[in-house]
Amino acid sequence: MSENRRHWVSSATNMGSVMDDEQRYRALHSRDSRFDGVFYTAVRTTGIYCRPSCPAITPRRENVHFYRSAAAAQENGYRACKRCRPDTVPGSPEWNLRADVVGRAIRLINDGAVDRGGVGALAGALGYSERQLNRLLTTEVGAGPLALARAERAHTARVLVETTDMPMADTAFASGFASLRQFNETMRAIYDRSPTEMRRAAKGRVDGEPTTPGTITLRLPYRGHIDLAATLAFLGERAVPGVEEYTDGVYRRTLRLAHGPGVVELGPSSGSTHVLCRLRLTRPRDLPGAVRRCRSLLDLDADPEAVAEVLGPDPLLGPLLRRRPGARAPGHTDPEELTVRAVLGQQVSVRAARTLAGRLVERFGEPLERPDGALTHTFPSPQALAAADPAGLSIPLARGRALAGVAEAIAEGRVDLGPGCDRDEAERGLVALRGIGPWTARYVRMRGLGDPDVFLETDLGVRRSLERAGVAAAPAAAARRARAWSPWRSYATHLLWASLGPGHGGDEEGRRCRPDLRHVNEG
């Protein structure tokens, strides 16, 4: 670990793995919400596990046991607290930060990989045996892949029970349970209530938000502050016709999911610690994957206080962060789509990039069975674009070849951009393709793969922001300065873009100065 990565281990983001139980108990005693989702507290005398910020009376130290995951607490016989609902807290930001096999496995499990292909497929995707993977996960988080998947399955079932009128048998199978009996037993064991009792208590509403037939309505939690309006506006400025729309502070888009297309609507909630999310899915089984994509899109598992600890004291970034408390690093719902859009929009304006992407959607996108307002298609799949004629894409031929080439590499599996991919390997694979240079690969790594520590020193918007601030903007000098911002350099990049006002920022609009264009022109 580099020296720059050592100084941040005191933050809540990473303390889950380095704290001892006495430190955890002090955090519990202070009801510090920063640690919600980072670790869980289980009380031996009650058989209940809670989030650290639970308002209940703090139990005696000798009666408390700590777990790194809700699954570990459940595996040891504890049920979820009905008061603080520990299964609804934001996920630990540690799993987005970590690039090792455990972090990759957690991201895959949260995406529903075990339910789709089993533990064997999960282990194979990571290059490990089932036994090795089980040992690694049990050592790190106190539970193996089956237990972690079971916890995700139960949480999905709870959402469906409380927010829909789906028959219980359908809910059980949609959540990934093998039988209705297993579903009922698991829900009783974890939540101490039957699914029927849970639905009756919810009364068709989610924390005051009315449900709509055919729609799954839920509130996505986050920790600390969030500049939600700016995050949604960032996405809205880049909305591709037919796939996305942004109206009155609400962002909507289509999703390509494992079992069919979906539509999501994201906007402010009546609560101060949630984002309102409405989903229409072809199959409810896609709920975990859809939620993971939404959380990644809005960077909801971030720890803004940990980011502020590093960037706040900086004389350049500190004032920018204070003007935008809770600034996030927006991700994307589909890194494959993001990669195509990054290539498609090279050397053109924001408006032109959206127009080109919209044309691509009309020609190669998959139409929705039922259009939902302005949303009519899902973004073209890599398979569809790989078969396209580069000369017929309404863009320069070199760029068309680059677009078809990257789509082919993704479709054939030569470049893996999935939730469990190795980020270093993905970046190397992208750079090896004709027309894909370092900027594009690192941009995909930052937004598509959720790496919080990417700085785009060659980006034109970054350089303009640095020049405006009167500091050295040459790429080498900027990169040296950014070392002090690790491991949150992606947030630094977004803050510098935001300082220029709307319409700026690297994205698929081509507003950058980078060596990638040389590769495109050579194509």
NORSUL-V211219 format. One record per pair of residues at least 12 apart in sequence whose C-alpha atoms are under 7 Angstrom apart, sorted by the first residue. I is the first residue (numbers start at 0). J is the second residue. Records with the same first field share a line. If there is no record, write none. Layout:
I: J, J
//
This chain:
3: 483, 485
4: 485, 486
10: 305
11: 33, 34, 305
12: 91, 92, 93, 302, 305
13: 93
15: 37, 38, 67
26: 51
27: 51, 52
28: 57
30: 51, 52, 53
31: 51, 52
32: 51, 52
33: 222
34: 51
35: 50, 51, 52, 88
36: 50, 88, 89, 90, 91
37: 67, 91
38: 65, 66, 67, 68
39: 51, 65, 66, 67, 68, 69
40: 63, 64, 65, 66
41: 63, 64, 65, 72, 77
42: 62, 63, 64
43: 62, 63
44: 62
46: 77, 78
47: 77, 78, 79, 80
48: 72, 77, 78, 79, 80
49: 79, 80, 83, 85
50: 83, 85
53: 83
66: 141
67: 140, 141
68: 140, 141
69: 86
70: 142, 146, 147, 150
71: 141, 142
73: 189
74: 146
78: 188, 189, 190, 191
79: 189, 190
86: 154
88: 220
89: 220, 221, 222, 300
90: 300
91: 300
92: 300, 301, 302
95: 449, 450
96: 450, 451
98: 421
100: 125
101: 135, 136
103: 419, 420
104: 419
106: 418, 419
107: 418, 419
108: 148
109: 151, 287, 291
110: 287, 288, 291
111: 287, 288
113: 148
114: 175
118: 144
152: 174, 175
153: 186
155: 174, 286, 287
156: 170, 171, 174
160: 194, 197, 198
161: 197, 198, 201, 203
162: 203, 204, 205, 210, 215, 216
163: 203, 215
173: 283, 284
174: 284
175: 284
205: 217
213: 279
214: 277, 278, 279
215: 277, 278, 279
216: 276, 277, 278
217: 275, 276, 277
218: 273, 274, 275, 276
219: 273, 274, 275, 276
220: 272, 273, 274
221: 272, 273, 299, 300
222: 302
223: 302, 303
224: 303, 324, 325
225: 324, 325, 326, 327
226: 323, 324, 325, 326
228: 248
230: 297, 327, 329
231: 248, 250
235: 250
236: 502
237: 353
238: 353
239: 353, 356, 357
240: 357
241: 357, 373, 374, 375, 376
242: 374, 375, 376, 377, 378
243: 374
244: 373
248: 266
249: 265, 266
250: 264, 265, 266
251: 263, 264, 265
252: 264, 374
253: 374, 377
254: 377
255: 377
256: 285
257: 285
258: 281, 282, 285
259: 281, 282
260: 280, 281
261: 279, 280, 281
262: 278, 279, 280
263: 276, 277, 278, 279
264: 276, 277, 278
265: 277
292: 332
293: 332
295: 330, 331, 332, 449
296: 329, 330, 331, 332
297: 329, 330
298: 327, 328, 329, 330
303: 325
306: 487
309: 484
310: 484
319: 494, 498
327: 490
328: 489, 490, 493
329: 446
330: 446, 447, 449
331: 446, 447
333: 447
334: 416, 443, 447, 448
335: 416
336: 378
337: 443, 447
338: 443
339: 402
340: 356, 507
341: 439, 506, 507
342: 398, 402
343: 402
344: 507, 508, 509
345: 507, 508, 509
346: 509, 510
347: 508, 509
348: 508, 509, 510
349: 508
352: 507, 508
360: 376, 378, 379
363: 379, 383
364: 376, 377, 378, 379
365: 377, 378, 379
381: 406, 407, 409, 410
382: 406, 407, 410
384: 403, 406
385: 403, 404, 406, 407
387: 403
389: 403
397: 519, 520, 522
398: 434, 519
401: 433, 434, 519
405: 432
414: 428, 429
422: 444
426: 440, 441, 444
433: 518, 522
434: 515, 518, 519, 522
435: 515, 518
436: 514, 515, 518
437: 515
438: 455, 513, 515
441: 453
445: 489
451: 486, 487, 488, 489, 490
452: 485, 486, 487, 488, 489
453: 488, 489
454: 488, 489, 492
455: 492
456: 474, 477, 478
457: 474, 512, 513
458: 505, 511, 512, 513
459: 510, 511, 512
460: 496, 503, 504, 505, 510, 511
461: 492, 495, 496
464: 495, 496, 498, 499
//
